[in-house]
Amino acid sequence: MNEPLLRELVPAVIGVLVRRGADFAAAEDAVQDALVEAVRGWQDGPLRDPKGWLITVAWRKFLDAARAETSRRHRELRVESEPVPGPGGPADDTLQLYFLCAHPSLTPASAVALTLRAVGGLTTRQIAQAYLVPEATMAQRISRAKRTVSGVRFNQPGDVATVLRVLYLVFNEGYSGDVDLAAEAIRLTRQLAAVTRHEEVAGLLALMLLHHARRPARTAPDGRLVPLAEQDRGLWNTRLIAEGVDVLQAALARDRLGEFQAQAAIAALHADARTAEETDWVQIVEWYDELVRLTGNPVARLNRAVAVGEADGARAGLAALAGLDPALPRHTAVAAYLHERAGDPVTAARLYAEAARQASSLPERDHLTRQAARLNAQLRG
Amino acid sequence: MMAKYLLLKHYRGAPAAVNDVPMDQWTPEELSAHVRYMADFAARLEGTGEFVDGQALSPEGTFVRYDGEGRPPVTDGPFAETKDLIAGWMVIDVETYERALELAGELSAAPGAGGKPIHEWLEVRPFMAHQHTVIE
């Protein structure tokens, strides 16, 4: 049985169990157990009705656990008599599950872990490997998160924005080990887009697709980071780009702009340029203006300064940079880049070295050190 | 979002602790209380989903370096004059830098001589991320 295919069924199956009266935490455990059994037992071939099978097995596991719990506590099993009221249907269940796992009472890390398990159907071990922590630590993080949301009613309306933040965090984690979190984030966002017509869900999905399309070009075979301008555009995934552009255009047509749509529009303009020189920087600056207007985010202002540097020249870029807080992450790196473009390699080399010391990731530090080394070698002649 | 920090404990190289009595001068009960505190601390962090790793190091180390093709590596030391000597570490995965400082503060309160907190200086070092943020 195809494991990703199986994992797609998880939210709906949890929904069925909750509707039959199971509490979320117990339903989630039961579905995980059923999933493990399915992966173990279905090696001979697929079942005709995997969803029906999962529901049956998960419900049985839930009842077994509930009975054990009941006999421990000497109280009656009342589950079947308390169905959850409210609108039904698998789409609603799936959406409710996203809301619950991204509930505002959870810290971002707990929300991420819970979403990957209860919506994504990943095992605790897989999540632990992806985040490079011991399995016991991740198990505790997940069970604490479940306790935190145990009082939340399953049919409460939630906030799409908190769900999008969680999915964005998962996507940005990229991939390490055998779980591709970026691909998983895309799958979960696609699934969310199928059950809600929110423009920003489409915006985030488009943004992810457009960035994911460039992944093969973003790192050299030796692991080196390749900046956008130097990427081999032949390596970009044109199918993902086309899909991202379609999703974005449909969202923009509804005329309810949000930050993810604006970011996706910028990514789409990059994707649209056959060479770095053909990039429509004037339009990109306009989209950054929108993004700054929508969010006031200082990082958006910083990126805008880079775009201004390309559209109107490095001096204009430096002028746009001048008003920003130098303590912003990557401020020094942007300053170094703009100084080099403005014809000041001495300052640029010094700033690149400084930016490398401030970098928070290894690929970024190595990239910035290489820039400094390149300029210093040039300066020595 | 979660970030990993190394809490470093030094045999040598950190400023002197407030309760600066060498461990071999403690009573057996004080030693047991200290060991228990460390184990409880790690268990508690596992419970909060923040524990990654913890190890203690032997103070006796050897310096090693490459000595050319086909030759065995050169070893030297230990050097009594080496300023920095690591005693052990704990790796935590926490939501904020402030939380890392808070936990380091608690770890520094481990009991020592007289059952009083050692108040030793721990070094807090952020991990470099392996992964570059995907969205540029």
Interface residues (C-beta under 8 A of the other chain):
Chain A: T107 P108 A109 S110 V112 A113 Y131 L132 V133 P134 A136 T137 M138 Q140 R141 I142 R144 Y168 L169 F171 N172 E173 G174 Y175 S176 A182 L207 H211 R215 L225 L228 Q263 A359 S360 S361 L362 P363 E364 R365
Chain B: M1 M2 K4 L45 E46 G47 T48 G49 E50 F51 V52 D53 D93 E95 P126 M128 A129 H130 Q131 H132 T133 V134 I135 E136
